[in-house]
Amino acid sequence: MTEKDNHFRNFIIIALVILAISVSFPFIVNSYFHDWTKSGAFSDTFGALSAIFSGVAIAGLIITILLQRKELENQRNELSLQRTEMQVTRKEFLINRITTIIYSQLERYEKALEQFKITYDQQTYNGYEAVFFLDSAKQTVYYPVDDKRTKAEILNERKQKNCRAMKIYASNDKSIAQFSLSAYNSVTVIREALLKSDLTVDEINDLKNLFFRNIGFIQLGVLEDISQKFKEYLDLSTNEDDNFIEECDIDFGKLSKANIFLKAILKFRATVITFENLKETKEKWTEEFGTHA
């Protein structure tokens, strides 16, 4: 039984009790005096009960107020639930919208990957083939625990492997630059959508990682290796009395544009958004692209 039904039942009980008292009151008075003339006019007896009927009206008013109060409370609770539901619906809509943006940029990235070409030793590799070739052609210097090489020997190995890698990258600089630019544009669109939203830091990080997980660690590893080898080439070339540039004979300027895009991609990938740095990250993005970006 609802609270409203309880109030109505209580009102009926009170009304019946008052009605019973009203009917029996004159007879009770007459039984005490044993004479109607002594107990007063019969009509006057009912007149004395006017306060009782007023009490019934007051009781009904109180019941009505209680019912209205309960109804107002229920309405407030319902409005609160509706606001909560609207907030959840809005958050779901926002997440779905950004997820759609992410997958549209992944499609854009895949189209750019299809046009990605690497030529080496008179053989051309396309798309995923090119990525797998670059991954297998990585020139990595390993440092075992029991390494007995001298610093000069390690430096010489670094130079040789860096030179071999840079020759592959520099000879395909246009294709690498075009692919890096397309990937950078996709990342920029996603970063804009995330930083302009009011999502939580966890939601931002999850959606950001969704994009990079779909790209895959092999492709990201290749992009990272190109950027690292470029930086290493510059570091090795700045040593005094070093003829590394002449020995390797590579125009590193060919990869400078591609490296700008690659550094931005890798930086955004490595960035972990926190509550503390979210505001700063948004401000840097605004400074870079403008308030109307």
N, C-alpha and C positions, 0 to 999 in steps of 0.2 A: 504494500500500500504506500502511495506517495505521500509526501509531507502535506501537499495540498489537500488530499483526501482526509488526512488526519485533522487539519484545521476545520474542514467542513463538518466532520463528525463531531468534533468538540463543540462547534457552534450549535449544532442540532441538539446535543445533550443539554447544553446550557439553556437554550431556549425552552426545551421541554420542562426542565426543572423550574424555570421561572414561571412558565405557564401553569404548572401544577400548583406552585405557591400562590399565584394570582387567583386561581379558582378556589383553592381551599382556604385562603386567608379570611374571607368574610365569615365562613362557617366556623372557623376556629375562634374568631372574635365573638361570634354569637354564642358559641358553646361556653365561652368563659362568662359572659354576662347573662345568659339564659333569657335574654329579651332583646328583640330587635330595636325597640325604642330606646333602650339603655345603651345599646352598642352604637347608636347613631343611625342615621339613614343609610340604607343599603348602598345607595349611590355614592355617599361620602366615603364609604369603606373602600370602594374601587378607586375613588379619587386618591386615597392615600397610597395606592399602589402605582401611581404614575411614575414615581421614582424607579420602581422595579422595571417598568417597560422602558424607561430611559436607559436603564442599565443594560437591557437587551440590545438597544440600539448602539450603545457604546461598545458592548462586546462584539457586535457585528462589525463595527468600525475597526476595532483592534484586529479582528480576524482578517479583515480586508487589507489593512496596512501590512500585516505579517505576510499575507499572500503576495502582495505587490512587492514587498521587500525581497522575498524569495525569487520572484520572477525577474526582478532587476539583477539580482546576483547571478541567476542562471544566464541572463543575457550577457552580462559582463564576462562570465566564463566562456560563453560561446564565442564572443568577439575575440577574446584572448586566444582561443584555439584557432580561430580563423586567421588571426594575424600570424600565429606560429606556422600554420599551414601555408600561408602565402609566402612567408620567409623561406620555408623549406622548398617550396615550388620555385621561387625565384633563384635560389642557390642551385637547384638542379638544372634549371634552364641555363644559367650562366656557365656551369660546368659542361653541359652538353654543347653549348655554343662554342666554347673554347676547344673542346675535344674535336668538334667538327673542323675548326680552324687548323688544329694540329694535323689531322689526317689529310686535309686539303694541301697543306704544305709538304707533307710526306709524299703525296702524289707528285707535287712539283719537283721535289728532290729526286724522286725516282726517274722522272723524265730527263732531268739534267744528267743523272747517272747513265742513262741509256746513250747519251751523246758523249760521254767521257771516253777519251781515247789515249792510250799510251803506246808510243812506238819505241822499240828497242831492238837493236841488232837486226834491222830490216823486217821486223815482225810487229804487227799492230794488234793491240788488245783492246776490246770494247767492253764498256759497262762493268759488270761484275768481274769479268775476266781481267780487266785492267786493275781493279782493286786487288784481286787475288795475286796478280803478278807483282804489284808493288809491295804487298804484304810479304810475299816469299823472298823478295829482293832486298828486304831491309838489311842494312849494314850495322849490326849491333856489336859493340865491344863488350865482352864479358869480363868480369872481375872475380875469378874463383877465390875461395878462401885461402888456398895455399899458393897464391899467385907469386911467382919468383921473378917476374919481369921487372926491369928497371923502369923508371919514369920516362926515360927517353924512348924505350921500346913501346911502352903503352901509348905515348904521344904519337909515335910514328904509325902505330896501328890505327889510332883514331883518325889521323890524317888520311890514310889510305882508304879506309872504309867511308869516311865522310866524302871524299872526293868521288868515289864510285857512285854513291847515292846521289850526290849533287849533279853529276853528269846525266843521270837518268831524269831527275826532276827538272833541271834547267833545259834539257832538250825538248821537254814537253810542257814548257812554261805556259803557253797560251791555253792549252787544254786544262791544265791545273788551275789557272787563274779563272777561266770561265766557270768551271765546276765549283770552285771555292766561292765565287761571287754568288752563284745561284743558291748554294747552301747557306751562305751568309744572309741572303735576302729572306729565306725561309725562317731562319733563326730570328731575324729581326722582327718579322711579323708575329711570331709566337711570343717573343719577349714583350712586344708592345701590348698584345692582348692580355698577357698575364699581369704586367705591371700597372695597367690601367684598370684592372678589375679590383673588386673589394674581397677577393678570396683570402682565406687564411694562408699563412706561410706554408703549412703542410700541404694544402691543396695546390698551391703554386709549385712547390717542389715536385709533387707527384705528377702534375701535368707536364712540367718541364722534362722530367726524367722519362715520361712516356714517349716523347719525341725522340730522345737520344737512344732509348732502348730499341725503338723500331729501326733506327739507322744501323745499330749493331756495333759491337766492339771492334770488329775487324776494320770496318770503314773508318771509324773514329781513330783507330790505331794508326792507319795509314796517314790520315790528315795530321795527326799529332807528330808522326815521324818526319813529314815534310817540313813542318814548322820548326821542330827541334834541330833537324839537320841544317836548316838555313841559319838558325841562331848559332849553332856550333861552327859553321863555316866562317861566320863573321868573327867569332871568338878566336878561332885558330888563325885567322888572317890578321889579327891585330897584335900578335906577338912581335916583339922587336927582333930585328935580324932574322926574320922568317920569310922565306920565299914561297910560302904555301900557295898564294894566289897565282904566282907565275907557274909553279909546278902543276897545279890542278887546272889552271887556264879555264875558269868558268866565269861567265858574266852573272854574278849573283843578283844584279839588278833586275834580271828577268823574273825572279821569284819574289821580289819585294812587294808587289801589289797583292799577289796571292797570299803572302804571309800575313798581310794586314787583315784580310778576311779570315784566315785560319786562326789567328790569335784571338779575334773577337768571338769566333765560334767556340773555341776551346775554353776561353775565359768564362763564357756564359754557362757552358756545360759544367765547369768546375765550381761555379758559384752556388753556394748553399744559402738560400734565403732564410733569414731568421727574423724574429720580431724586432730585434735590435737594429739590423741593417736594412730592413725593408724600406724605411723612409729614405735612407741615404741612397739606396739602389734606385728608387723611383726618381729622386732628384737628379742623379747622374744621367738617367735615361732622358729626363726632360731637358737637361742642359745639352745633351747630344742631339736630340731630335726636335726640340722645341715644344712649347706648351700645346700646340695644335697637332702634334704628330699622331 
